[in-house]
Amino acid sequence: FSILNNDTSVHDHRHGRIREQTEEDYFKSTAKRQKLHENAMTQRAQ
């Protein structure tokens, strides 16, 4: 039982880290897109 339990927690941990990395990349690209959008708006306003 403990071996099975341990295996599951290891899998969950690995999966959690992958999800964190994906979210980080998503937020980075979103911030980049937001910045590009703001730059475009500023140039249009000038």
C-alpha positions as YAML, in Angstrom:
chain: A
units: angstrom
residues:
- id: 1
  name: PHE
  ca: [0.00, 0.00, 0.00]
- id: 2
  name: SER
  ca: [2.74, 2.46, 0.96]
- id: 3
  name: ILE
  ca: [4.60, 1.74, -2.29]
- id: 4
  name: LEU
  ca: [1.49, 2.49, -4.33]
- id: 5
  name: ASN
  ca: [0.83, 5.63, -2.30]
- id: 6
  name: ASN
  ca: [4.40, 6.83, -2.76]
- id: 7
  name: ASP
  ca: [4.27, 6.22, -6.51]
- id: 8
  name: THR
  ca: [1.11, 8.30, -6.78]
- id: 9
  name: SER
  ca: [2.54, 11.24, -4.86]
- id: 10
  name: VAL
  ca: [5.68, 11.23, -7.02]
- id: 11
  name: HIS
  ca: [3.53, 11.29, -10.15]
- id: 12
  name: ASP
  ca: [1.38, 14.11, -8.78]
- id: 13
  name: HIS
  ca: [4.45, 16.13, -7.84]
- id: 14
  name: ARG
  ca: [5.94, 15.79, -11.31]
- id: 15
  name: HIS
  ca: [2.63, 16.67, -12.92]
- id: 16
  name: GLY
  ca: [2.25, 19.70, -10.66]
- id: 17
  name: ARG
  ca: [5.65, 21.03, -11.64]
- id: 18
  name: ILE
  ca: [4.83, 20.64, -15.33]
- id: 19
  name: ARG
  ca: [1.60, 22.56, -14.85]
- id: 20
  name: GLU
  ca: [3.40, 25.34, -12.96]
- id: 21
  name: GLN
  ca: [5.89, 25.72, -15.79]
- id: 22
  name: THR
  ca: [3.11, 25.84, -18.38]
- id: 23
  name: GLU
  ca: [1.26, 28.51, -16.42]
- id: 24
  name: GLU
  ca: [4.48, 30.50, -16.06]
- id: 25
  name: ASP
  ca: [5.06, 30.39, -19.83]
- id: 26
  name: TYR
  ca: [1.42, 31.35, -20.40]
- id: 27
  name: PHE
  ca: [1.65, 34.37, -18.13]
- id: 28
  name: LYS
  ca: [4.95, 35.44, -19.70]
- id: 29
  name: SER
  ca: [3.51, 35.32, -23.21]
- id: 30
  name: THR
  ca: [0.36, 37.09, -22.03]
- id: 31
  name: ALA
  ca: [2.44, 39.87, -20.49]
- id: 32
  name: LYS
  ca: [4.43, 40.14, -23.71]
- id: 33
  name: ARG
  ca: [1.24, 40.40, -25.75]
- id: 34
  name: GLN
  ca: [-0.14, 43.01, -23.33]
- id: 35
  name: LYS
  ca: [3.03, 45.06, -23.70]
- id: 36
  name: LEU
  ca: [2.86, 44.86, -27.50]
- id: 37
  name: HIS
  ca: [-0.77, 45.95, -27.35]
- id: 38
  name: GLU
  ca: [0.08, 48.90, -25.09]
- id: 39
  name: ASN
  ca: [2.92, 49.92, -27.41]
- id: 40
  name: ALA
  ca: [0.59, 49.83, -30.39]
- id: 41
  name: MET
  ca: [-1.97, 51.97, -28.57]
- id: 42
  name: THR
  ca: [0.68, 54.53, -27.58]
- id: 43
  name: GLN
  ca: [1.97, 54.81, -31.13]
- id: 44
  name: ARG
  ca: [-1.56, 55.26, -32.42]
- id: 45
  name: ALA
  ca: [-2.23, 58.00, -29.85]
- id: 46
  name: GLN
  ca: [0.83, 60.06, -30.82]
...
